[in-house]
Amino acid sequence: MPDTNAFDTATLRLFDEVARSGSFTAAAELLGYTQSAVSRRVAALERAAGGPLFERLPRGVRLTPAGHLLHRHAAGVLDRLERAGEELAALHRGSGGTLRVGSFATANADLVPATLKRFADRRPAVDLRLVEALSPRLIERLHAGALDVAVISDYLVAPPGGLRLVPLLEDRLLVALPRDHPLAGQDDVDLRDLAGESWIEAAPRGQPTLLLAACAAAGFTPRGGLRVAEWSGKFGFVAAGLGVTLVPELAARAVPASLVLRRLRGQLPARTVYAALPEPALPAATELAGMLGEWKACTTDTRT
C-alpha cells in the first residue's frame, strides 16, 4: 500500500509542475529548487507511489499511466486547497463564506429580513443561513460555536456573559384592536381601560409574559381568553372581535390592516433587543450587527 504520508502539499505541487511542463529543469526554475533536488523528490514520490510516475526522455519527461492517475488526484487536491484559501481569505475579509444568523420569531417580522436584504445586496458572496429560536437557545448556540451572530432579547433571560452585546433597540408594547373597538379612535390607550377585555395570548398558561407584567404594573390581572400557538395567529382572533392582544413594536409591520395599533400610556415593561456575537467575531458578523443597529422600528402611523 502506498505511503500516502509522502504526498505532502509541497511534493504534490512539485509533481504537478513537472507534469505540466514536462521538464524537471523548468519545474525547478519556477519553484526555486535545484534540478537535483527536484530529481530526488520525484524519486522519493515514485518510491511512495510504488513505481515510476514519469518516463525519462532524451528531452524532458512524460507521465506514465500511474503518473496520469496520480496527477488527476493531485490536481483535484491542489485545486480544492486553492479554493479553500480563497474562501478563507474572503471569510476573514467579511466578503465571502457562510454567515450563520439566529433570531427570535418577532425579530423575523421586519428587523432581520430587512437587514439581511441590505446585507445581501452589499455582500452578495456571503452565504446566509438563518436559525429561529427563543433567546436562551440562541445564546446556547452562540456559546457552542453554532452561530456567528444572533438577535436576542433580555425577555425572560438576563443579558448573557461571554458574548459581545450590541444594543439595538428598546422594544415597546402596543395594543392591537379591531377597527370597530370603542378605543380604536384614540391616539393612545390607557391599559387600565382594557382591564375588562379578553386577551388573546400565545404563551402557555402560567408562563411569565410581558402581558402579565404590564397588566400587573397597571394594577389588574388580565382576563384569560383564547390561546394560539403562533404569535402572528393572534391577529385573526383580534380581527374577529374575540379579544385584544399586545404586540411588540418590533413586529408592528406584521399586523394586518384589519387591525389598529395604539401606543400605551404610562411606564410599561419593555425588552431590550441586542445583536450578540462571540469573541472573536467574524468581520461579516460585526458588519451585520452594525447594520441591525441602523434599522428603525415601524411606528403606529402605518396602522391608523
Buried (B, 14 or more C-beta within 10 A) or exposed (E): EEEEEBBEEEBBBBBBBBBEBBBBEBBBBBBEBEBEBBBEBBEEBBEBBEEBBBEEEEEBBEBBEBBEEBBEEBBEBBEEEEEEEEBEEBBEEBBBBEBBBBBBBBBBBBBBBBBBEBBBEEBEEBEBEBBBBBBEBBBBBBBEEEBBBBBBBBBBBEBBEEBBBBEBBEBBBBBBBBEEBEBBEBEEBEBEBBBEBBBBBBBEEEEEBBBBBBBEEBEEEBEEBBBBEEBBEBBBBBBEEBBBBBBBBBBBBBBEEBBBBBBBBEEBBBBBBBBBBBEEBBBBBBBBBEBBBEBEBBEBEEBE
